[in-house]
Amino acid sequence: MPSEPVIRSEAVTGLPFRAQFEAFLDEHRDLINGCLDGLTEEQARRSLVPSRTTLLGLVKHATFVEQVWFDEAITRRPREEIGIPATPDESFVLEEQDTIASVQRAHLQACAASRRATAALQLDDLVYGNRRGPLPLRWVYLHVLRELAQHCGHADILREQLLTR
């Protein structure tokens, strides 16, 4: 359900680091969003582990990650103003109105907002809205990529468990 074509990481070998970072991020954004494709609402919400982690919850959390790192960290707006939970754990909580379509749409919108927020920044530009203090955009990109990769792995395992039952 990508909003724009995703440039695969293999296609950016030799391009500037910025293009490489963004291609890897977009590829993982697409993968986490796509983990819900073809599932029923019940499957997307099904809990298979003791934590709050579900496939629908993972995509909600990925939306939270985008908003923390590319809205809060860049604009310095507080989470309450952005409309996101206070903690990462709360970002997995599913509301009754959450559906595959609504959660995927929110994620795509957050990713588009992230791209807009970083468009004028350089990799070495500092962002100041994180509790760790000033961080270069390059570090933020790497951190978000690491988090998305981890959650894509979680999604692969959960999806496999759902579809083989």
Phi and psi restraints in degrees (value plus and minus 20) as a CYANA .aco file:
   2 PRO   PHI     -87.5   -47.5
   2 PRO   PSI     125.4   165.4
   3 SER   PHI    -102.2   -62.2
   3 SER   PSI     -39.7     0.3
   4 GLU   PHI    -166.9  -126.9
   4 GLU   PSI     138.7   178.7
   5 PRO   PHI     -80.0   -40.0
   5 PRO   PSI     117.0   157.0
   6 VAL   PHI    -112.6   -72.6
   6 VAL   PSI     107.1   147.1
   7 ILE   PHI    -103.4   -63.4
   7 ILE   PSI      98.7   138.7
   8 ARG   PHI     -90.8   -50.8
   8 ARG   PSI     129.3   169.3
   9 SER   PHI     -78.3   -38.3
   9 SER   PSI     -51.9   -11.9
  10 GLU   PHI     -83.8   -43.8
  10 GLU   PSI     -44.5    -4.5
  11 ALA   PHI    -102.0   -62.0
  11 ALA   PSI     -26.3    13.7
  12 VAL   PHI    -131.6   -91.6
  12 VAL   PSI     -10.9    29.1
  13 THR   PHI     -77.4   -37.4
  13 THR   PSI     108.7   148.7
  14 GLY   PHI      69.3   109.3
  14 GLY   PSI     -30.3     9.7
  15 LEU   PHI    -101.2   -61.2
  15 LEU   PSI     147.1   187.1
  16 PRO   PHI     -77.0   -37.0
  16 PRO   PSI     133.8   173.8
  17 PHE   PHI     -73.2   -33.2
  17 PHE   PSI     -59.1   -19.1
  18 ARG   PHI     -78.1   -38.1
  18 ARG   PSI     -67.2   -27.2
  19 ALA   PHI     -82.9   -42.9
  19 ALA   PSI     -57.5   -17.5
  20 GLN   PHI     -86.0   -46.0
  20 GLN   PSI     -68.4   -28.4
  21 PHE   PHI     -76.1   -36.1
  21 PHE   PSI     -68.1   -28.1
  22 GLU   PHI     -87.2   -47.2
  22 GLU   PSI     -55.7   -15.7
  23 ALA   PHI     -86.1   -46.1
  23 ALA   PSI     -63.7   -23.7
  24 PHE   PHI     -84.6   -44.6
  24 PHE   PSI     -63.0   -23.0
  25 LEU   PHI     -79.9   -39.9
  25 LEU   PSI     -69.1   -29.1
  26 ASP   PHI     -84.4   -44.4
  26 ASP   PSI     -55.8   -15.8
  27 GLU   PHI     -82.9   -42.9
  27 GLU   PSI     -62.9   -22.9
  28 HIS   PHI     -93.6   -53.6
  28 HIS   PSI     -53.5   -13.5
  29 ARG   PHI     -80.8   -40.8
  29 ARG   PSI     -63.9   -23.9
  30 ASP   PHI     -84.2   -44.2
  30 ASP   PSI     -61.5   -21.5
  31 LEU   PHI     -84.5   -44.5
  31 LEU   PSI     -65.5   -25.5
  32 ILE   PHI     -86.8   -46.8
  32 ILE   PSI     -59.4   -19.4
  33 ASN   PHI     -85.0   -45.0
  33 ASN   PSI     -60.5   -20.5
  34 GLY   PHI     -93.4   -53.4
  34 GLY   PSI     -30.4     9.6
  35 CYS   PHI     -83.8   -43.8
  35 CYS   PSI     -37.0     3.0
  36 LEU   PHI    -111.6   -71.6
  36 LEU   PSI     -33.0     7.0
  37 ASP   PHI     -80.0   -40.0
  37 ASP   PSI     112.5   152.5
  38 GLY   PHI      60.9   100.9
  38 GLY   PSI     -19.0    21.0
  39 LEU   PHI    -112.6   -72.6
  39 LEU   PSI     137.5   177.5
  40 THR   PHI    -102.5   -62.5
  40 THR   PSI     144.2   184.2
  41 GLU   PHI     -79.5   -39.5
  41 GLU   PSI     -59.0   -19.0
  42 GLU   PHI     -84.9   -44.9
  42 GLU   PSI     -64.0   -24.0
  43 GLN   PHI     -82.0   -42.0
  43 GLN   PSI     -62.9   -22.9
  44 ALA   PHI     -82.9   -42.9
  44 ALA   PSI     -49.3    -9.3
  45 ARG   PHI    -113.8   -73.8
  45 ARG   PSI     -32.3     7.7
  46 ARG   PHI     -84.1   -44.1
  46 ARG   PSI     112.5   152.5
  47 SER   PHI    -112.9   -72.9
  47 SER   PSI     102.8   142.8
  48 LEU   PHI    -134.0   -94.0
  48 LEU   PSI     -25.3    14.7
  49 VAL   PHI    -152.6  -112.6
  49 VAL   PSI     141.2   181.2
  50 PRO   PHI     -85.0   -45.0
  50 PRO   PSI     -42.8    -2.8
  51 SER   PHI     -98.9   -58.9
  51 SER   PSI    -195.9  -155.9
  52 ARG   PHI     -98.7   -58.7
  52 ARG   PSI     -17.2    22.8
  53 THR   PHI     -89.4   -49.4
  53 THR   PSI      99.5   139.5
  54 THR   PHI    -154.0  -114.0
  54 THR   PSI     147.3   187.3
  55 LEU   PHI     -83.1   -43.1
  55 LEU   PSI     -63.0   -23.0
  56 LEU   PHI     -83.4   -43.4
  56 LEU   PSI     -60.2   -20.2
  57 GLY   PHI     -85.2   -45.2
  57 GLY   PSI     -55.4   -15.4
  58 LEU   PHI     -82.9   -42.9
  58 LEU   PSI     -61.3   -21.3
  59 VAL   PHI     -90.4   -50.4
  59 VAL   PSI     -57.2   -17.2
  60 LYS   PHI     -80.9   -40.9
  60 LYS   PSI     -62.4   -22.4
  61 HIS   PHI     -85.0   -45.0
  61 HIS   PSI     -60.0   -20.0
  62 ALA   PHI     -81.6   -41.6
  62 ALA   PSI     -55.0   -15.0
  63 THR   PHI     -84.3   -44.3
  63 THR   PSI     -64.8   -24.8
  64 PHE   PHI     -77.4   -37.4
  64 PHE   PSI     -65.5   -25.5
  65 VAL   PHI     -78.7   -38.7
  65 VAL   PSI     -66.1   -26.1
  66 GLU   PHI     -77.6   -37.6
  66 GLU   PSI     -64.4   -24.4
  67 GLN   PHI     -92.1   -52.1
  67 GLN   PSI     -54.6   -14.6
  68 VAL   PHI     -86.7   -46.7
  68 VAL   PSI     -67.9   -27.9
  69 TRP   PHI    -105.0   -65.0
  69 TRP   PSI     -48.2    -8.2
  70 PHE   PHI    -132.9   -92.9
  70 PHE   PSI     -23.5    16.5
  71 ASP   PHI    -135.1   -95.1
  71 ASP   PSI     -88.2   -48.2
  72 GLU   PHI     -74.9   -34.9
  72 GLU   PSI     -69.2   -29.2
  73 ALA   PHI     -88.5   -48.5
  73 ALA   PSI     -52.7   -12.7
  74 ILE   PHI    -109.0   -69.0
  74 ILE   PSI     -66.4   -26.4
  75 THR   PHI    -107.3   -67.3
  75 THR   PSI     -39.2     0.8
  76 ARG   PHI      49.1    89.1
  76 ARG   PSI      -3.1    36.9
  77 ARG   PHI     -92.6   -52.6
  77 ARG   PSI     122.5   162.5
  78 PRO   PHI     -90.8   -50.8
  78 PRO   PSI     135.2   175.2
  79 ARG   PHI     -77.2   -37.2
  79 ARG   PSI     -57.8   -17.8
  80 GLU   PHI     -80.5   -40.5
  80 GLU   PSI     -61.5   -21.5
  81 GLU   PHI     -88.1   -48.1
  81 GLU   PSI     -57.7   -17.7
  82 ILE   PHI     -89.7   -49.7
  82 ILE   PSI     -49.6    -9.6
  83 GLY   PHI      69.9   109.9
  83 GLY   PSI      13.3    53.3
  84 ILE   PHI    -138.5   -98.5
  84 ILE   PSI     139.1   179.1
  85 PRO   PHI     -80.5   -40.5
  85 PRO   PSI     140.1   180.1
  86 ALA   PHI     -94.7   -54.7
  86 ALA   PSI     -47.2    -7.2
  87 THR   PHI    -150.3  -110.3
  87 THR   PSI     135.0   175.0
  88 PRO   PHI     -78.5   -38.5
  88 PRO   PSI     -60.5   -20.5
  89 ASP   PHI     -78.3   -38.3
  89 ASP   PSI     -59.7   -19.7
  90 GLU   PHI     -85.9   -45.9
  90 GLU   PSI     -42.3    -2.3
  91 SER   PHI     -90.8   -50.8
  91 SER   PSI     -33.4     6.6
  92 PHE   PHI    -107.0   -67.0
  92 PHE   PSI     -30.5     9.5
  93 VAL   PHI     -87.8   -47.8
  93 VAL   PSI     109.2   149.2
  94 LEU   PHI    -115.8   -75.8
  94 LEU   PSI     111.7   151.7
  95 GLU   PHI    -114.3   -74.3
  95 GLU   PSI     138.8   178.8
  96 GLU   PHI     -77.2   -37.2
  96 GLU   PSI     -57.3   -17.3
  97 GLN   PHI     -99.9   -59.9
  97 GLN   PSI     -26.3    13.7
  98 ASP   PHI     -90.5   -50.5
  98 ASP   PSI     106.6   146.6
  99 THR   PHI    -147.8  -107.8
  99 THR   PSI     147.3   187.3
 100 ILE   PHI     -75.3   -35.3
 100 ILE   PSI     -69.0   -29.0
 101 ALA   PHI     -82.6   -42.6
 101 ALA   PSI     -64.0   -24.0
 102 SER   PHI     -89.4   -49.4
 102 SER   PSI     -58.2   -18.2
 103 VAL   PHI     -92.0   -52.0
 103 VAL   PSI     -61.4   -21.4
 104 GLN   PHI     -83.0   -43.0
 104 GLN   PSI     -62.3   -22.3
 105 ARG   PHI     -82.0   -42.0
 105 ARG   PSI     -65.2   -25.2
 106 ALA   PHI     -81.8   -41.8
 106 ALA   PSI     -58.9   -18.9
 107 HIS   PHI     -85.8   -45.8
 107 HIS   PSI     -66.4   -26.4
 108 LEU   PHI     -80.2   -40.2
 108 LEU   PSI     -60.8   -20.8
 109 GLN   PHI     -84.7   -44.7
 109 GLN   PSI     -61.1   -21.1
 110 ALA   PHI     -85.1   -45.1
 110 ALA   PSI     -59.6   -19.6
 111 CYS   PHI     -85.0   -45.0
 111 CYS   PSI     -62.2   -22.2
 112 ALA   PHI     -83.1   -43.1
 112 ALA   PSI     -61.2   -21.2
 113 ALA   PHI     -84.3   -44.3
 113 ALA   PSI     -57.3   -17.3
 114 SER   PHI     -82.5   -42.5
 114 SER   PSI     -64.3   -24.3
 115 ARG   PHI     -81.6   -41.6
 115 ARG   PSI     -62.2   -22.2
 116 ARG   PHI     -84.0   -44.0
 116 ARG   PSI     -61.2   -21.2
 117 ALA   PHI     -85.3   -45.3
 117 ALA   PSI     -49.2    -9.2
 118 THR   PHI    -119.6   -79.6
 118 THR   PSI     -27.0    13.0
 119 ALA   PHI     -75.9   -35.9
 119 ALA   PSI     -58.9   -18.9
 120 ALA   PHI    -111.5   -71.5
 120 ALA   PSI     -21.7    18.3
 121 LEU   PHI    -113.4   -73.4
 121 LEU   PSI     133.1   173.1
 122 GLN   PHI    -120.7   -80.7
 122 GLN   PSI     140.8   180.8
 123 LEU   PHI     -79.1   -39.1
 123 LEU   PSI     -51.2   -11.2
 124 ASP   PHI    -111.6   -71.6
 124 ASP   PSI     -21.9    18.1
 125 ASP   PHI     -85.4   -45.4
 125 ASP   PSI     123.1   163.1
 126 LEU   PHI    -111.9   -71.9
 126 LEU   PSI     122.4   162.4
 127 VAL   PHI    -130.9   -90.9
 127 VAL   PSI     124.0   164.0
 128 TYR   PHI    -135.5   -95.5
 128 TYR   PSI     -22.5    17.5
 129 GLY   PHI    -114.4   -74.4
 129 GLY   PSI       9.0    49.0
 130 ASN   PHI    -139.1   -99.1
 130 ASN   PSI     129.1   169.1
 131 ARG   PHI     -81.7   -41.7
 131 ARG   PSI     -40.1    -0.1
 132 ARG   PHI     -95.6   -55.6
 132 ARG   PSI     -31.3     8.7
 133 GLY   PHI      79.0   119.0
 133 GLY   PSI    -189.8  -149.8
 134 PRO   PHI     -80.6   -40.6
 134 PRO   PSI     114.4   154.4
 135 LEU   PHI    -154.7  -114.7
 135 LEU   PSI     120.8   160.8
 136 PRO   PHI     -92.3   -52.3
 136 PRO   PSI     127.9   167.9
 137 LEU   PHI     -74.2   -34.2
 137 LEU   PSI     -56.5   -16.5
 138 ARG   PHI     -74.7   -34.7
 138 ARG   PSI     -65.2   -25.2
 139 TRP   PHI     -84.9   -44.9
 139 TRP   PSI     -61.8   -21.8
 140 VAL   PHI     -80.6   -40.6
 140 VAL   PSI     -66.4   -26.4
 141 TYR   PHI     -76.9   -36.9
 141 TYR   PSI     -67.1   -27.1
 142 LEU   PHI     -84.1   -44.1
 142 LEU   PSI     -60.9   -20.9
 143 HIS   PHI     -83.5   -43.5
 143 HIS   PSI     -66.5   -26.5
 144 VAL   PHI     -85.6   -45.6
 144 VAL   PSI     -60.0   -20.0
 145 LEU   PHI     -81.2   -41.2
 145 LEU   PSI     -63.8   -23.8
 146 ARG   PHI     -80.4   -40.4
 146 ARG   PSI     -64.7   -24.7
 147 GLU   PHI     -85.6   -45.6
 147 GLU   PSI     -63.9   -23.9
 148 LEU   PHI     -83.6   -43.6
 148 LEU   PSI     -61.3   -21.3
 149 ALA   PHI     -81.7   -41.7
 149 ALA   PSI     -63.0   -23.0
 150 GLN   PHI     -80.7   -40.7
 150 GLN   PSI     -66.1   -26.1
 151 HIS   PHI     -92.9   -52.9
 151 HIS   PSI     -49.0    -9.0
 152 CYS   PHI     -83.7   -43.7
 152 CYS   PSI     -58.2   -18.2
 153 GLY   PHI     -83.7   -43.7
 153 GLY   PSI     -63.6   -23.6
 154 HIS   PHI     -78.9   -38.9
 154 HIS   PSI     -65.2   -25.2
 155 ALA   PHI     -82.4   -42.4
 155 ALA   PSI     -60.7   -20.7
 156 ASP   PHI     -78.4   -38.4
 156 ASP   PSI     -65.2   -25.2
 157 ILE   PHI     -87.5   -47.5
 157 ILE   PSI     -66.3   -26.3
 158 LEU   PHI     -82.6   -42.6
 158 LEU   PSI     -63.5   -23.5
 159 ARG   PHI     -83.1   -43.1
 159 ARG   PSI     -62.8   -22.8
 160 GLU   PHI     -81.0   -41.0
 160 GLU   PSI     -62.6   -22.6
 161 GLN   PHI     -82.5   -42.5
 161 GLN   PSI     -61.7   -21.7
 162 LEU   PHI     -85.5   -45.5
 162 LEU   PSI     -63.9   -23.9
 163 LEU   PHI    -102.5   -62.5
 163 LEU   PSI     -30.8     9.2
 164 THR   PHI    -124.2   -84.2
 164 THR   PSI     -14.4    25.6
